[in-house]
Amino acid sequence: MRRISRGAVALLLAAGVTGAGATAAQAVTVKAGAVQAGDILDQLKAIPGMQVTEKTSTLPGYRWFWLEYRQPVDHRHPRGPWFEQRIMLQHKDADRPMVLYTSGYNTPETMFTSEPTALVDGNQISVEYRYFTPSRPEPADWRKDDIWQAATDEHRLIGALKRIYHGKWISTGASKGGMTAVYHKRFYPRDVDGSVVYVAPNDVNNNDDRAYDKFFKTVGNDPECRTHVKALAREFLKRRPAMLERFKAAADKGGWTFDILRTQDRAFENSVMDYEWAFWQYSLQADCATLPAVDASDDAIYQTLDTISGLSFYSDQGLAPYIPYYYQAGTQLGWPTPQFTNLRPLLRYESSYEPRTYVPRDIRMRFDHGRAMRDIDRWVRGDANHMLFLYGANDPWGSEPFRLGYGSRDSAVYVAPGMNHSARLINALTADEKAKSIAFVKRWAGVDADAPTLKAAPAADDPLQLQRPPL
């Protein structure tokens, strides 16, 4: 965590300089031009406000850099406080396409090849979302944790890196990372030449969540599987004392605390409300066969709750890294509110299933009543260009998807039957759809359609499989 600065050097590095500062800016430009033909490390270090560390690469053909880039906390007031944003760069060749990947959360700390990077044989940057540590101002003005500020972080970074990488740019991300890619393209549509958006929800009307209830009534093609998952969720609540006994033992052993959710009982119940959602988000219908019977032992019942929902997540230690997400969900993004009819009247804290519950009380929040998401939805329907959306048919986050309208151009939406939150182009689509989607991406990146495709990260190691909070 780094402290913000208002010093003269910060003013120069954090913002464009005008007037009396023009001479200094020109000097920086000359320096950048002088090393343009030199080593990539020197070129990166010549970018104002950029700190660069080279690490030992674990991927053949790539050099690996960690970057820290000074960003204004408020892009509307660029001469004010700043923070350092963390970026991972996998450099292959400055003439190759660049893929901008974001998880919408923290930056992955190991090298990986995202699917679009593999398709275009390109460079890749992984951008940490603002307010996720260590890319957080101190003290944190949470009002600046919004989608425009984050999009402008990326816009400013792209402008700096395009001095070096002159090829085509593709943005990508999954879930919240996919949402981030959409929002960036809405505010800065000329920054990238195409966007590959995986499993990104689009909560246009936060007051109407009937789509989620319909999903849980119809998901998959096996009614017995749906019924069994619901029955297990109800069984957890019927066995509350036995479940809490095991949860307390695990918490004592792990040193978990529960100040955010207040009590272990509330934490337990929130994990139960997430169980059905989490099963369909990360499991396949075939995994129903691995679930315990409803009359299984207390240990077996507790184990499936912990395996699917992850009880440690509901502790302070599990929730703290995701506070920036919950803050955004409760102020701009919206959140799902399914009806837990099968769990009533066993629930005690159903009303706690909303983002305010997961954010410490000293952080003030106010929802914008959907203004930001309505603007995004109108833009996608009316102006989306060079955008590819992919959803898994059995993923609850796809219940409220992005939809293209008459004004969208050179874009497509694909839904992969039977797939969950890990759906990707190569593993999820029919041969014809896969060929068409890959052709989209390669054309946008200026890559020969017949060029060989590299191997993407294995599904288990691919950060596209984000452990996004179910809420």
C-alpha positions as CSV (number, residue, x, y, z in Angstrom):
1,M,0.0,0.0,0.0
2,R,1.5,3.3,-1.0
3,R,0.8,6.8,0.2
4,I,-0.4,9.5,-2.2
5,S,1.8,12.5,-2.8
6,R,1.2,16.1,-3.8
7,G,4.8,16.9,-4.6
8,A,6.1,18.7,-7.7
9,V,7.5,15.6,-9.1
10,A,4.2,13.8,-8.7
11,L,2.4,16.6,-10.5
12,L,4.7,16.2,-13.5
13,L,4.5,12.4,-13.6
14,A,0.8,12.0,-12.9
15,A,-0.6,14.4,-15.4
16,G,0.0,16.1,-18.7
17,V,1.9,19.4,-18.2
18,T,1.0,22.7,-19.8
19,G,2.3,26.2,-19.7
20,A,5.5,26.5,-17.8
21,G,5.8,22.7,-17.6
22,A,5.9,22.3,-21.4
23,T,9.7,22.4,-21.5
24,A,10.0,19.5,-19.1
25,A,7.4,17.5,-21.1
26,Q,9.4,18.1,-24.3
27,A,12.5,16.9,-22.6
28,V,10.8,13.7,-21.6
29,T,9.6,13.2,-25.2
30,V,13.2,13.6,-26.5
31,K,14.4,11.0,-23.9
32,A,11.7,8.6,-25.0
33,G,12.6,9.0,-28.7
34,A,16.3,8.5,-28.0
35,V,15.8,5.0,-26.6
36,Q,13.0,4.0,-29.0
37,A,15.4,1.8,-30.9
38,G,17.0,0.4,-27.8
39,D,16.1,-2.4,-25.4
40,I,12.5,-2.7,-24.3
41,L,13.6,-2.3,-20.7
42,D,15.1,1.1,-21.5
43,Q,12.0,2.1,-23.5
44,L,9.7,1.2,-20.6
45,K,11.8,3.1,-18.1
46,A,11.7,6.2,-20.3
47,I,7.9,6.4,-19.8
48,P,7.2,9.2,-17.3
49,G,5.8,7.8,-14.0
50,M,6.8,4.2,-14.8
51,Q,8.8,2.0,-12.5
52,V,10.0,-1.2,-14.1
53,T,11.3,-4.5,-12.7
54,E,12.3,-7.4,-15.0
55,K,11.8,-10.9,-13.7
56,T,12.8,-14.3,-14.9
57,S,10.4,-15.4,-17.6
58,T,8.6,-18.8,-17.3
59,L,7.1,-18.7,-20.8
60,P,9.3,-19.4,-23.8
61,G,9.6,-16.4,-26.2
62,Y,8.5,-13.8,-23.6
63,R,10.3,-11.4,-21.3
64,W,8.5,-10.7,-18.1
65,F,8.2,-7.2,-16.5
66,W,6.4,-5.8,-13.5
67,L,5.4,-2.2,-13.9
68,E,4.1,0.4,-11.4
69,Y,2.5,3.3,-13.1
70,R,1.6,6.6,-11.3
71,Q,-2.1,7.3,-11.8
72,P,-4.2,10.3,-10.5
73,V,-6.7,9.2,-7.9
74,D,-9.2,11.5,-9.7
75,H,-8.6,11.9,-13.4
76,R,-10.9,15.0,-13.4
77,H,-8.3,16.6,-11.1
78,P,-5.0,15.1,-12.4
79,R,-2.8,17.5,-10.4
80,G,-4.1,16.1,-7.2
81,P,-3.1,12.9,-5.2
82,W,-1.8,9.9,-7.1
83,F,-1.3,6.2,-6.5
84,E,0.8,3.5,-8.2
85,Q,-1.1,1.0,-10.3
86,R,0.4,-2.5,-10.8
87,I,0.7,-4.0,-14.2
88,M,2.3,-7.3,-15.4
89,L,3.8,-7.2,-18.9
90,Q,4.6,-10.2,-21.0
91,H,6.7,-8.9,-23.9
92,K,7.3,-10.8,-27.1
93,D,7.8,-8.2,-29.9
94,A,6.8,-4.5,-30.1
95,D,5.5,-5.1,-33.6
96,R,3.1,-7.9,-32.4
97,P,-0.4,-7.1,-31.3
98,M,-1.0,-6.2,-27.6
99,V,-3.7,-7.9,-25.5
100,L,-4.9,-5.9,-22.5
101,Y,-6.2,-8.3,-19.9
102,T,-7.9,-7.4,-16.7
103,S,-9.5,-9.6,-14.1
104,G,-11.3,-6.6,-12.6
105,Y,-9.6,-7.6,-9.4
106,N,-5.9,-8.1,-8.5
107,T,-3.2,-8.8,-11.1
108,P,-2.3,-12.5,-11.4
109,E,1.3,-12.9,-10.1
110,T,2.3,-15.7,-12.4
111,M,2.8,-15.6,-16.2
112,F,-0.1,-17.0,-18.3
113,T,-1.3,-16.9,-21.8
114,S,-4.9,-15.7,-22.1
115,E,-7.0,-17.1,-25.0
116,P,-6.9,-13.9,-27.1
117,T,-3.1,-13.6,-26.6
118,A,-2.7,-17.2,-27.8
119,L,-4.9,-16.6,-30.8
120,V,-2.9,-13.6,-32.0
121,D,0.5,-14.6,-30.8
122,G,0.9,-11.3,-29.1
123,N,2.2,-9.3,-26.1
124,Q,0.1,-9.1,-23.0
125,I,-0.4,-6.7,-20.1
126,S,-2.4,-7.6,-17.0
127,V,-3.8,-4.5,-15.3
128,E,-4.7,-4.5,-11.6
129,Y,-8.0,-2.7,-11.0
130,R,-7.8,0.4,-8.9
131,Y,-8.4,0.1,-5.1
132,F,-7.4,-3.6,-5.1
133,T,-4.2,-3.7,-3.0
134,P,-1.5,-2.8,-3.6
135,S,-3.0,-0.5,-6.3
136,R,-4.9,1.6,-3.7
137,P,-4.5,5.2,-2.6
138,E,-3.9,5.8,1.0
139,P,-6.0,7.2,2.5
140,A,-8.7,5.8,0.1
141,D,-11.3,8.1,-1.2
142,W,-13.8,5.4,-2.1
143,R,-15.9,7.7,-4.2
144,K,-13.2,7.4,-6.9
145,D,-13.7,3.6,-7.1
146,D,-16.0,4.0,-10.1
147,I,-16.1,2.6,-13.7
148,W,-15.1,5.9,-15.4
149,Q,-12.1,6.4,-13.2
150,A,-11.0,2.8,-13.8
151,A,-11.5,3.1,-17.6
152,T,-9.4,6.2,-17.6
153,D,-6.6,4.4,-15.8
154,E,-6.5,2.0,-18.7
155,H,-6.8,4.8,-21.3
156,R,-3.9,6.7,-19.8
157,L,-1.8,3.5,-19.6
158,I,-2.5,2.6,-23.2
159,G,-1.5,6.1,-24.3
160,A,1.8,5.6,-22.6
161,L,2.5,2.1,-23.9
162,K,1.5,2.9,-27.5
163,R,4.7,4.9,-27.7
164,I,6.3,1.5,-27.8
165,Y,3.6,-0.9,-29.0
166,H,2.4,0.4,-32.4
167,G,0.4,-2.7,-33.4
168,K,-3.2,-3.6,-32.9
169,W,-4.7,-3.7,-29.4
170,I,-7.3,-6.2,-28.1
171,S,-8.9,-6.0,-24.7
172,T,-10.2,-9.0,-22.8
173,G,-11.4,-10.2,-19.4
174,A,-13.9,-12.5,-17.8
175,S,-16.8,-11.8,-15.4
176,K,-15.9,-8.5,-13.7
177,G,-12.9,-8.3,-16.0
178,G,-15.2,-8.6,-19.0
179,M,-17.4,-5.9,-17.5
180,T,-14.3,-3.8,-17.2
181,A,-13.4,-4.3,-20.8
182,V,-16.9,-3.2,-21.9
183,Y,-16.8,-0.1,-19.7
184,H,-13.4,0.9,-21.0
185,K,-14.5,0.5,-24.6
186,R,-17.7,2.5,-23.9
187,F,-15.7,5.5,-22.6
188,Y,-12.7,5.2,-24.9
189,P,-13.8,3.3,-28.0
190,R,-10.7,4.1,-30.0
191,D,-8.2,2.8,-27.5
192,V,-8.4,-0.8,-28.7
193,D,-9.2,-2.5,-32.0
194,G,-11.4,-5.2,-30.6
195,S,-12.7,-6.7,-27.3
196,V,-13.2,-10.3,-26.3
197,V,-15.6,-10.4,-23.4
198,Y,-16.2,-13.6,-21.4
199,V,-19.2,-14.3,-19.1
200,A,-19.9,-10.6,-18.2
201,P,-23.2,-9.8,-16.6
202,N,-25.2,-6.7,-17.5
203,D,-27.5,-5.6,-14.6
204,V,-29.5,-2.9,-16.4
205,N,-32.4,-2.9,-13.9
206,N,-31.2,-3.8,-10.5
207,N,-34.9,-3.9,-9.2
208,D,-35.9,-6.7,-11.6
209,D,-34.0,-9.9,-11.0
210,R,-36.6,-12.4,-12.3
211,A,-34.1,-13.6,-14.8
212,Y,-32.1,-15.3,-12.0
213,D,-35.2,-17.0,-10.6
214,K,-36.1,-18.3,-14.1
215,F,-32.5,-19.5,-14.5
216,F,-32.5,-21.6,-11.4
217,K,-35.9,-23.2,-12.4
218,T,-34.7,-24.2,-15.8
219,V,-30.8,-24.6,-15.8
220,G,-29.5,-27.7,-17.5
221,N,-31.6,-30.5,-18.8
222,D,-31.8,-32.7,-15.7
223,P,-34.6,-31.7,-13.2
224,E,-33.3,-34.2,-10.7
225,C,-29.9,-32.4,-10.5
226,R,-31.6,-29.0,-10.0
227,T,-33.8,-30.5,-7.3
228,H,-30.9,-32.2,-5.5
229,V,-28.8,-29.0,-5.3
230,K,-31.8,-27.1,-3.9
231,A,-32.4,-29.9,-1.3
232,L,-28.8,-29.8,-0.2
233,A,-29.0,-26.1,0.4
234,R,-32.1,-26.6,2.5
235,E,-30.4,-29.4,4.4
236,F,-27.6,-27.1,5.6
237,L,-30.1,-24.9,7.4
238,K,-31.9,-27.9,8.9
239,R,-28.6,-29.0,10.4
240,R,-27.6,-25.5,11.4
241,P,-26.2,-26.5,14.9
242,A,-24.0,-29.3,13.4
243,M,-22.8,-27.1,10.6
244,L,-22.0,-24.2,12.9
245,E,-20.0,-26.6,15.2
246,R,-17.8,-27.6,12.4
247,F,-17.6,-24.0,11.0
248,K,-16.5,-22.7,14.5
249,A,-13.8,-25.4,14.7
250,A,-12.4,-24.5,11.3
251,A,-12.5,-20.7,12.2
252,D,-10.7,-21.3,15.4
253,K,-8.1,-23.3,13.6
254,G,-7.7,-20.8,10.8
255,G,-7.8,-17.7,13.1
256,W,-10.8,-16.3,11.1
257,T,-12.7,-13.3,12.4
258,F,-16.2,-12.1,11.5
259,D,-16.4,-8.4,12.1
260,I,-17.7,-7.6,8.6
261,L,-20.6,-10.1,8.7
262,R,-20.9,-9.6,12.5
263,T,-21.4,-13.3,13.5
264,Q,-20.5,-16.8,12.3
265,D,-24.2,-17.6,12.0
266,R,-24.7,-14.8,9.5
267,A,-21.5,-15.9,7.6
268,F,-22.8,-19.5,7.6
269,E,-26.2,-18.5,6.2
270,N,-24.7,-16.3,3.5
271,S,-22.6,-19.2,2.4
272,V,-25.8,-21.3,2.2
273,M,-27.6,-18.7,0.1
274,D,-24.6,-18.8,-2.3
275,Y,-24.5,-22.6,-2.6
276,E,-26.8,-23.2,-5.5
277,W,-25.3,-20.2,-7.4
278,A,-21.8,-21.3,-6.8
279,F,-22.5,-24.9,-7.9
280,W,-23.8,-23.8,-11.3
281,Q,-21.2,-21.1,-11.7
282,Y,-18.2,-23.4,-11.3
283,S,-19.5,-27.0,-11.7
284,L,-21.0,-28.8,-14.7
285,Q,-24.3,-30.7,-14.6
286,A,-22.3,-34.0,-14.6
287,D,-20.8,-33.0,-11.2
288,C,-24.2,-33.6,-9.6
289,A,-23.2,-37.2,-9.4
290,T,-20.4,-36.3,-7.0
291,L,-22.7,-34.5,-4.5
292,P,-23.6,-36.3,-1.3
293,A,-27.1,-37.6,-0.6
294,V,-29.4,-35.4,1.4
295,D,-29.3,-38.0,4.2
296,A,-25.5,-38.2,4.3
297,S,-23.5,-37.7,7.4
298,D,-23.0,-34.3,9.0
299,D,-19.4,-34.4,7.9
300,A,-20.3,-35.1,4.3
301,I,-22.9,-32.4,4.2
302,Y,-20.6,-29.8,5.8
303,Q,-17.8,-30.8,3.3
304,T,-19.9,-30.1,0.2
305,L,-20.9,-26.7,1.6
306,D,-17.3,-25.9,2.2
307,T,-16.2,-27.2,-1.1
308,I,-18.8,-25.4,-3.2
309,S,-19.2,-22.1,-1.3
310,G,-15.9,-21.9,0.5
311,L,-16.7,-21.0,4.1
312,S,-13.4,-19.2,4.8
313,F,-14.5,-16.6,2.2
314,Y,-17.1,-15.3,4.5
315,S,-14.6,-14.4,7.2
316,D,-13.0,-11.0,7.4
317,Q,-9.8,-12.5,5.9
318,G,-11.7,-13.8,2.9
319,L,-13.9,-10.8,2.3
320,A,-11.3,-8.0,2.8
321,P,-9.6,-8.4,-0.7
322,Y,-13.0,-8.0,-2.4
323,I,-14.3,-4.9,-0.7
324,P,-13.6,-2.7,-3.8
325,Y,-15.8,-5.0,-5.8
326,Y,-18.7,-5.0,-3.3
327,Y,-18.4,-1.2,-3.0
328,Q,-18.8,-0.9,-6.8
329,A,-21.7,-3.4,-6.9
330,G,-23.5,-1.4,-4.2
331,T,-22.9,2.0,-5.9
332,Q,-22.9,1.4,-9.7
333,L,-22.8,-2.2,-11.0
334,G,-25.9,-3.6,-9.2
335,W,-26.3,-7.1,-7.8
336,P,-28.4,-10.2,-8.1
337,T,-31.2,-10.8,-5.7
338,P,-32.7,-14.2,-6.3
339,Q,-35.7,-15.4,-4.4
340,F,-34.7,-18.0,-1.9
341,T,-38.2,-19.5,-1.7
342,N,-36.9,-23.1,-1.2
343,L,-34.9,-21.9,1.9
344,R,-37.8,-20.2,3.7
345,P,-38.7,-20.1,6.6
346,L,-35.3,-21.5,7.7
347,L,-33.5,-18.3,6.8
348,R,-32.7,-15.7,9.5
349,Y,-30.8,-13.1,7.5
350,E,-32.1,-13.1,4.0
351,S,-32.1,-9.3,3.8
352,S,-28.3,-9.4,4.4
353,Y,-27.8,-10.7,0.9
354,E,-26.7,-7.4,-0.7
355,P,-23.3,-5.6,-1.1
356,R,-23.7,-3.2,1.9
357,T,-23.4,-6.3,4.1
358,Y,-19.9,-7.0,2.8
359,V,-18.4,-3.5,3.1
360,P,-17.2,-2.1,6.4
361,R,-19.7,0.4,7.9
362,D,-17.2,3.2,8.0
363,I,-17.2,3.2,4.1
364,R,-20.2,5.2,2.9
365,M,-22.2,3.9,0.0
366,R,-25.1,5.1,-2.1
367,F,-26.5,3.3,-5.2
368,D,-26.8,5.4,-8.3
369,H,-30.2,3.7,-9.1
370,G,-28.8,2.1,-12.3
371,R,-27.8,5.3,-14.2
372,A,-24.3,4.0,-15.0
373,M,-25.5,0.6,-16.2
374,R,-28.3,2.0,-18.3
375,D,-25.8,4.2,-20.1
376,I,-23.5,1.2,-20.7
377,D,-26.4,-0.9,-22.0
378,R,-27.5,1.8,-24.4
379,W,-24.0,2.2,-25.8
380,V,-23.6,-1.5,-26.4
381,R,-26.9,-1.8,-28.2
382,G,-26.3,1.4,-30.2
383,D,-22.6,1.8,-30.7
384,A,-20.7,-1.5,-30.0
385,N,-18.1,-2.1,-32.6
386,H,-15.6,-5.0,-32.8
387,M,-16.9,-6.7,-29.7
388,L,-17.3,-10.5,-29.1
389,F,-19.3,-11.7,-26.1
390,L,-19.3,-15.3,-24.8
391,Y,-21.5,-16.9,-22.2
392,G,-22.0,-20.3,-20.7
393,A,-25.6,-21.4,-20.8
394,N,-25.4,-23.0,-17.4
395,D,-23.7,-20.0,-15.7
396,P,-26.1,-17.9,-13.5
397,W,-24.1,-14.7,-14.4
398,G,-25.4,-15.1,-18.0
399,S,-29.0,-14.6,-16.9
400,E,-28.6,-10.9,-17.6
401,P,-26.3,-10.7,-20.6
402,F,-25.1,-7.9,-22.8
403,R,-27.2,-7.8,-26.0
404,L,-26.4,-6.2,-29.3
405,G,-28.8,-3.8,-31.0
406,Y,-29.3,-2.3,-34.5
407,G,-26.5,0.2,-33.9
408,S,-23.8,-2.4,-33.1
409,R,-21.3,-3.3,-35.8
410,D,-18.9,-6.2,-36.5
411,S,-19.8,-7.8,-33.2
412,A,-21.4,-11.1,-32.0
413,V,-22.8,-12.8,-28.9
414,Y,-22.3,-16.6,-28.4
415,V,-23.9,-18.8,-25.8
416,A,-22.2,-22.2,-25.1
417,P,-24.6,-25.0,-24.3
418,G,-23.9,-26.8,-21.0
419,M,-21.0,-24.6,-20.1
420,N,-20.4,-22.6,-16.9
421,H,-18.4,-19.5,-15.9
422,S,-15.2,-21.0,-17.5
423,A,-16.6,-20.9,-21.1
424,R,-14.0,-19.9,-23.7
425,L,-14.0,-19.8,-27.4
426,I,-12.0,-23.0,-28.0
427,N,-13.5,-25.2,-25.3
428,A,-17.2,-24.1,-25.6
429,L,-18.3,-23.5,-29.1
430,T,-19.3,-25.6,-32.1
431,A,-16.7,-25.9,-34.9
432,D,-18.4,-23.3,-37.0
433,E,-18.9,-20.8,-34.2
434,K,-15.3,-21.3,-33.1
435,A,-14.0,-20.7,-36.6
436,K,-16.1,-17.5,-36.9
437,S,-15.1,-16.2,-33.5
438,I,-11.4,-16.8,-34.0
439,A,-11.6,-15.1,-37.4
440,F,-13.1,-12.0,-35.7
441,V,-10.2,-11.8,-33.2
442,K,-7.5,-12.3,-35.7
443,R,-8.9,-9.8,-38.2
444,W,-9.2,-7.2,-35.5
445,A,-5.6,-7.8,-34.4
446,G,-4.4,-7.7,-38.0
447,V,-3.2,-11.3,-37.9
448,D,-3.2,-13.7,-40.8
449,A,-6.3,-15.9,-40.5
450,D,-4.1,-19.0,-41.2
451,A,-1.5,-18.1,-38.7
452,P,-1.0,-20.9,-36.1
453,T,-2.6,-20.5,-32.7
454,L,-0.5,-20.8,-29.5
455,K,-1.6,-22.9,-26.6
456,A,-3.6,-20.9,-24.1
457,A,-3.3,-21.3,-20.3
458,P,-4.8,-24.6,-19.0
459,A,-8.3,-24.0,-17.7
460,A,-7.2,-24.7,-14.1
461,D,-4.4,-22.0,-14.4
462,D,-6.3,-19.5,-16.5
463,P,-7.2,-16.3,-14.5
464,L,-10.3,-16.1,-16.7
465,Q,-11.7,-18.6,-14.2
466,L,-12.0,-15.9,-11.6
467,Q,-13.2,-16.8,-8.1
468,R,-15.6,-13.9,-8.3
469,P,-17.8,-13.5,-5.3
470,P,-21.2,-15.1,-6.0
471,L,-23.0,-11.9,-4.9
